[in-house]
């Protein structure tokens, strides 16, 4: 292990001295944000929405002199205090003359400016032109994507002799078309076939297993938004509904407030996180009224079905994988209909807004469960509804926010928070939550430690400190309790999460950070001498050092060392480490980009697995778990054939030195390496 550390240290310090001045790329900013989200969840989330919004601003920068609060929200990297502070500055002193005038805006530092620099501009405010369809057709942008990928090694599910194996080929096939005209009109469709699914044959005679399409028009008269087809909905702090991707804790310790973005288009490949139907928001001066209706088929495990009409009467659970690769998965496909309707009324003022959200959802079959003790208060039945009240106001420089919501069984959930700047160099965020054990919100995704907004009480305190120039300290502590049982925890339990990160900018293009994270929470112990399971504390500790730097005008590099220690207070510590070196090459005279990584890792168990974001083809996000013992190598090449055609290819491989068989079940591979190749072409017209 020592030789691996020495290997990494060599790269960490030998190349840093070669660094030249420069600025972060948009891709680095987006990747860092996505990696932070991924490091705090084990879910396979779809990050397309965040990436798409930020790349849209990268291609059509947001004018800080005319940007609304809602548009500034979409930058992701700014908190509400900073947004309000910028708007107040514009009101008091007029338009910005330069991007770096932001240093005079209370709450902004140089690091904040560098984060948003790729996505914003400072220009004179232009009069908005009325929507003209001839202009839309002439100046709108069209993009068509075609992508294919597969695991190279043969997996067990594709072998002819395997019983109940995969029905289709190992290729994943994806196509996507999108049209954009500024931030006013968006339209497009996405179609995807997952590995193992059939394609234009058998059960998939219509080709792709999954299709999505959308049309969204913004700012037409009183219509703030009109969405047709597939869309997402998010209001308040998410206790009632936040149908898109959601995240809570990250190194952006001040960004704890959800940015409920109302009704917006959906174009991702996740087969669950969307509504299908129509939604609109009407604006009357300071009042916004939103209404939406959705109807779609969803996957579920059928438990009772009418033998004559084949009507589904009862289901035991909903299925959210989106995979339809085997006969058993196909039996669950689109078995019941989900209907969702709701609305929101929001009153907006410069430093104050309140909102009321209502949601009702019902299914055409009854959800029943063989309830285990920890599921005693789970939703069962055919319909449910939620009502929530949210608020936000600024008082003496402190931004307060919160939401209280109720479900149909009269259970309550609420949260309250505040973001404040104590001094120009010190900011603090606080969030308190209390979610009843029987609160039921199928679409709720508010700030939480658990996977649902129920059975949780907690207090989060975060701070960001700028002690000296080029240094930044970010830290939080989150304490929480689960008053009722949870999966694998046979009694009420609690936990605490500590995080601290020191960022240092040696120059404009040499950045590094040191991160420490420790979480202590309850878990069931192994069986004791009496045959019972007691509750014990388990501890997870992460330590990471990361540096990125520009070697020349064409070569940039990144290095990371990360350690993880898992202790269940009964056995010896499980340990794991990850070391990687990244090289990114972009020649001056060729439309070419090459990204390469070589990583070494070793973990004692799956509990000490580590995650790292990988540079991939556009709109494909790879954040694999590194565990066991071995190496990881990948290379991604992007080449622009012309101004209108871009081509990507990616190859990656895990090599395990301690395995002869990888994975299990239908994904089992005989051997010690797993490789995957991806290719994508984008045509712009």
N, C-alpha and C positions, 0 to 999 in steps of 0.2 A: 504493500500500500504506500510506503514511503516514496518509492520510485515514481508512483503516479503523482503524488503531491509535488515532488521536485519537477516533474515534467510540466505540470501546470504552472508552477511558480516561474519557471523559465520564460514561458510565454507572457505571463502577467507583467513582468517587469522589463524584459529585454526589448519588447516592442513599444512600451509606453513612451520611452524617451524619444521615439521617432515621430510622435504624433504631431500633426500639423493643425493649424486653426481651421475651423469649419463650423457647421451647424448640423444638428440632428435632422435626419430625413423624416418625412411623414411616416414611412413604413416603420421606423424604429419606435415612434411615439405610439402608433396603433398597436404594434406588437407588444410593447411593454404593458399597455392597458389590458389587452386580451390575456396576456400571461398572468397578470395579477388576478384576474377573474378566475382563470382556470386553476390556479394554485390553491383556491379556496373551495373547490368543489370536485367531487368525483363524477359528476354528471357529464354526459357527452352533449355539451351545449352547442348550439349553432351561433357563431359569432358574426354571421353575414351582416346583420342589421347595423351593428356598430361600425364594422369595416366600411360598409357602403355609405353611411352617412358621412364619415370622416373623409373618405376618398372623394365624395361629391364636393365637400368643401375644399379639398386639395385641388380639384380641377376647376372649381368655381368659388374662389375664396370669399368668405363672409366679410362684408364691409362693416367694420366695427363702429363706424359713424352712423349707420342706419339699422344695425341688427336689433331685432326685438329680443325680449327676454327668452321667448320660446326658442328662437334660433340660437342664442348663446347657450342655452341648455344642451343643445345637441352636440356641442363641442366636447362634452363629457369631462374634460379636464378642469372646468371652472365650477366652483361651488356658488351657492346662491348669494353669499355675502359679496363675492367678487363681482358677480353679475349686477347686483343692485348698486355696488359702489361705482362701477363703470357707467351705468345709466345716470346716476346722480352727478358724476363728473361731467358727462356730456351736457346735462341740463344746466350746470353752473358755469362751465367754462367754454362750452361750444365744442365743435368737432375736433377730434384728434388731428394733429399735423404729422405725426410719425408713430409707427408701432411702438417705439421705445419710449414714447410719452406715457405709456402705461405704467412706467416706473413711478410716476407722480400720482397714480390712482391708488388710493388706500386699499391694501390687501393684495397687491401684485408685487412679485419680485422678478428678478431676471429669469429664474428657472421657470416660472409660470409663463413668462413671455415666450421663452424658447419652446415650451410645450405646444402652444397654440400657433406659433409663427407660420408653420406650413399651411395652415387652414384659414388664415384671415388676411385681410388687407386694410389699408387706411386710405380712403378716397373721398372725394366730394360726394355728397348725397345727390343721387340722380333721381329725377322724376320717373316713377314707374309707368311703363307703357301699358295701355289697356291690352287685354288678351286679344291677339290677332292670330287666327288659325293659319293664315299664310305665313306669318312670321314663325309660328310654331313648327310648321313643316319644313321651312327653310333652315332654321337655326337649331332645331332639336337634334339631339345626339342619339344614334342607334348603335347598339352593341349586341353581337351574337357570340355566345360561348358554346364550345363543344369540348367535352372532357371525357376521358376514360381512364380507369385505373384498375389494378388487380394485384393480389398477392401472388408472387411468382411460384412459390412452392405449392405443391398439391395438398389441400386440406382434406381431412377425412370425409367431410360431407359431400365431396365431389367424386369420390371413388365409386365405381359402378356397383361394387359388392356391399356398399353401406346401406343398411336398412333405414328407411325414412330419411334419406339424405336430402341434399339441396336439389331443387327442381330445375334451376337454371344454371347459367354459366358463372364463373368466378369474376366476371367483369362488372365494374360499376360504370354506368353510362349516364351522363348528365348533359343536358342542354338548357340554355337560358338565353332569353332575348329581353332586352330592356330598352325603353325609350325615355329620355328625360328632356324637358325643356325648363332650364333654370331650376327654380324650386317650386314651379307652378303646376307642371303636368308630369306625371309618371305613369308608365304603362309597361306591361311585360308579362312573360310567363316563364315558368321553370318546370322541367320534367326530369325525373330521376328514376333509374333502375338500380337497386342495391345489389351487391354481390349475392348470387344464389337465387335471385328472382328470375322468372321467365321473361322473355322479351319477344313480343309479336308471335307468341305461340302458347299452346296449353291454356293456362288460367289467365294469361296476359295477352289476349288477342288484340287489345288496343295499344300494345306497345309498352310504354312506361308504366310502372306500378303507381307512380305518384305524379300528379299534375297540380300546379297552382298558377293562377293568373290574377292580375289586378289592374285597376285603373284608378288613379287618384288625381283630383283637380283641387288646387288650393287658391284661396283668395279671389273668388269670383262674386262680386257684390256682397251680399250678406253671408254667403257661404264661405266660411273659413276653410272647410275641408269637405270634399265629397269622395268617399271611397266605395268602389264597387268591386265585387269579387272577393279576394282574400285580403284580410287586413288584421291589424293588431289593435288592442285597446289597453290603455293604462290611465288611471285617474288617481289623484291623491297620493297616498303613500303605499298603495297596493294591497291594503287589507281587504278590499272588495274585489278588485280586478287589476291584474297586470299580466296580460296574456303573452307578453314578449319575454325575452330573456331578462333575468334579474340577478343582481349580485349585491352583497352586503359589505363585508370587511375586505380591505385591501390596503396597500401602502398609501393610497390616496385617503388619508385618515379623515380629512375634512368632508369628503363626499359621501355623507351618510344619508342625505335626503334623496328620496326617489324623485326622478324628474318625470312625473306623469305627463306623457306627451300626447294624451288624447287618442284620437283615431288616426292611424297611419297605415300605409300600404304594407303588404307582406310579400316577399319574393324569395324567401329562403327555402332550403330543402328539408327542414325539420317538419315532420308530418303531423305535428300536434299543436304547436304554439301559434295558432291563428284562428280567426273567425272567418266564416264564409257566408257572404250575403251583402249587406249594404250598411253603411254608417255615414253620418254627416254631423258637422258642427256648424251652427249658425251663430254669428256674432252680431249683437245689438249693443253698440257702444261698449259699455263695461260688462256686459252680460254675455256669456257663452252658453249655448244650449246644445247638447250632443245627444244623439239617439242612434241606436244600432240594433240590428237583428241578424242572427246567424243560424244557419241550419246545415248540418253536415253529418255524414256517417262516420262513426268511430269504431275502433277495434275493442272487443271485449270477450272475455271467457264466458261462453254460454253454459248455463247450468240447467235451465228448463226451456224446452222448445215445443210448440204445438206440433204433434206428429202429422197432422193433416195439412194445416195451412203453412207449416214451417215458420210460423211467427215466433219470434224470440220473446219469452215471457219473463225470464230472470237471467241475470248475469252475476258472476261471482266477483269480477274485478274488471277494470279497464286496462287495456294494453297500450303502452306508449312507445314501444321500440320502433315502430314503423317498418319492421321487417316482415316480409311475406315470402319466405324462402322455402318453407316446408309445408306439408299437408296440414299439420297441426296449427301453424301460424296462419295459413289461409283460412282455416275454419273459424278463426277469430276476426278475420278482416271485415270491417264495415258491417258488423252484425246489428248494431243499434243506431238510432238517430238521436243526435244531440241538438237541442234547440236552446238558443241563448238570446235574451233580449235585455236591454237596459238603457240607461241614460245618465247624463250628468248635467248639473246646472252649476256654473261657476261665476262668481262675481269678482271682477278684477279691479283693483286700484293700484297705484304706483307702489305702495309699500304694504299692501294688504290684499289678500284674496281668501275667499271661502268657497267650498264646493260641497255639493250633495250628490252622491252616486247611488244608483239603484241597479241591482242585477238580479235576474231570474233565469234559472236554467232547469231544463227538464229533459228526461230521456223517455223513449217509447218502450222501455223495458225496465223492470225493477232491479236495482242493485242490492243484492243480498250477500252477506258474508257469514262464514263460520267464524264469528268474532273471537279472537284471542284476547286475553285480559288487556293488553296494551292498546287494543283497537276498540275498546268499549264505547268510546265517544265518537267513533268515525261516522261519517255520513252513510246512511243506507236509505233506500227508497227510490222515488222517481223524480222528485223535484226539490229544489231548495232556492232560497233567495237571500240576498245580503243588502244591507243599507248602511252607508257610511257617510260621515261628515268629516271633511278635512279643512285645515286652515293653515295660513301662513301670514306672518306680519313681521315688520321690522320696527323695533323699538330701541332707541338710543344705541343704534349700531349693532344690535343683536337680532339675528334672524331666527325667529321662533316658527316651528311647524309641528304638525301632528295630525292624527286621524283617530276617530273612534268608529267602530263598526259593529253591527249585530247580524247574526244569522237567524234563520227562520225559527230555530229552537230557543230564541231569546238569549243565546250566549253572546258575550261581549269580548271584543279585543280592542286594545288601544295602544298607541305609542305617542310620545311627545319628544321633541328634540330642539336643539338650539345650536347655532353656529355663531361664534363671536371672535373678534379680534381684540385681545387684551392690550396689545401694543403692536406697532408695525412689524415686530419680529416674532410675535407670539400669537397664535390662534388656537382656539379650543372648540371642540365639538362634543356634544352630549346627546345621548338618546336613551330614553327609558321606554320599555315595552312590557305589556302585560296581556298575554293571550290566554283566554280561558281554555281549559282542557277540552271543552265540548264546543268551542267555536269551529264552525264548518264553513270553509270558503274554498271551493274547488279551484277557482281562478286566482286566489289571493297569493301574492308574492311580495310581502313586505319584508323589512329588515328582520332577520332571524338567524339563530344558530341552527335550529332544526330545519327539516325539509318542508314543514308546513307551518302556517301561522296559528298554531294552537299549542296548548300545554307548555307555555314558556313564559318566564319572567326574566328580565335582564336589564342591565345598566351598562352602557358603553360610554367611555370617555376617551377622546382622542386629542392629540395636540401636535402642532407643527411649529417648530422653533428654528429661527435663522440666527444662530449665535454669532457667526462671523461670515464675512463675504466668502462665497463659494461653498459654504457648508449648509446643510439642512438636516434637521432631526425630525423624524416622524415617529409617533408612538401612539399606541392605544392599549387600553385594558378593557376587556368585556367579561363581566361576570353574569352568569345565568343559572336558572333553576328550571327543572322540569317537574312540576308538582304531581304529575301522574306517571305511570309506567311508559317506557319506550321500547322499541324493538331491541332485544338483547339486554335490556335493563329491567330487572324484575321489581324495582321499587322506585319511588321518587329519587331524583338525582340532581346533580349540579355540576358546574364546571367553571373554569376561568381561562381566559385566552389573553396572553401577553404578546405584544409586538413592538419592536423598535427597529428603526432603520436610519443609518447615517449616510447621507449622500454628499459626495465631494466632487466638485468640478475643477479639475486641475487646470483646464483651459476650456475654450469653447467647444473643443472636440475631444476632450479626454474626460470621461465621466466614470465614476465608480461608486459603488455603494456596498455597505455591510449591513446585512439583515439578520435579526434574531427573532424567532417566534417560538413561543412555548404555550402548549395547551394541556390543561389537566382536566379530565372529565371522568365520569363514572362509567363502569362497565361490569357485566357479570364476570365473576371469577370462574375458573374451572371447578368441577365438582369437588367438594371437600370430603372428609372422611365419613360424614353423615349422609352423603349423596345429595347435598343441597348446594345451590349456587349463592354465594354472598356477593355483595357489591364492593368493588375495589376501585381505587383511582388508577387511571392509566395516564401516562405523560408522553407527549410528542414534542420534541425539540428540534427546530431547524436552525441552522446557521449557514449563511450564504455570503460569499464575496464575489462580486461581479464587476468587471471593467470593460468598457468599450472605448475604442480609440481609432483614429485615422492615421494610417502609416504613411500613405502617400495620397495624392489626389485621386488615385484609382483603387486603392486597397484600404479597407477598414477591417477591424478585427474585434472579437469579443472573447472573453475568457470567464469561466465561472468555476468556483469550487463550492460545493454544498454538502453539508453533513446532516444526517437525521438520526436521532436517538429515540427509540420507543421503549418505555418501561411500564410493565403492568404491575409492578410492586410485588410480584410473586416470583417471577423468573429473572434471569439475568437480562441485561439490556440487549435489545436488538439494535444493530447499527446499520447505517447505510451511507454511501457517499456517491457523488456524481461530479465528474470533472469533464469539462469540454472546452474545445477551442474552435471558434468560428472564423472563417475568412470570407469576406465579401469583396468581389472583384468587379469593377465597372470601368472598362477602358474608355478613354476620352473620345476616340474616333470610331468606336463600334457601338451599335445599338444592342449591347450585350450586358447581361448581369449574371454572375455566377456566385452562388452561395454554397459553402461547404462546411460541414461539421464533422469532427471526430470526437467521440465521447467515450469515457470509461466509467463504469459504475459497478458497485457491489453492494448488495443489501442482504441482511440476514433473514428477512421475511418480507411478505407483502405489506406489512404494517409500516415498513421503513421505505416504501416506494417514494420516488421523487419525480417531479414533473418539470418539463422544460419546453418552452415554445419553440417550434421549428419554422424556419422560413420555407414557405411552400408555394405552390402555384396560387394564383389569384383566386380568392373565394374558397380555397380549400385550407382548412385549419388543422394542423397536426400538433397535438400536445400529448404525446404518449407518456405512459408510466414507465419509468426506468426501475426495474427490480430484478433480483437474482444477481448473476455475475456475468459480465461480458462487455461488449463494446457496441456503440451505435455510430453509424456513418450515414450521411446523406449528402446529396448534391442536387441543387436546383439551378436550372439554366433557363434564363429568359432571353429570347432573341426577337427583335422587332424586324420582321421581314420587310415591312414598309411602314409608312405613317398610319396605315389602317389595319395592319395585320400583326398581331403579337403571338408568339409561340412559347409555351413553357413545357419543360420536362423535368420530372423529379424522380430520383431513385433513392431509396433508403433501405437500410438493413440493420436488424438486430442480430448480433452473434452472441450466443450464450456458451461460456466455457464450462458450465456445470450442468448442462442439460443434453439429453439425447432425444427428448420429446418436448415439444412446445405446445402449450395450451391443452385443452381436453374437449371431449364431445366432438361435435361436427367440425370445429375449427382446429382440431389436433393436427400437428405437423410432425412427421417422423424426421428428426434431424435436430441440429443445434443452431439453425439460422432461419430467420424470417425476413423476406425481402418484399418490397412493394414498389411498383412503378406507376407514375401518373403522367399523363400528357394532356395538354389543353391548348386550344387555339381561340383567339378573340379576333373578331372581325368588326371593325368600326365603319359605319357608313352614314 
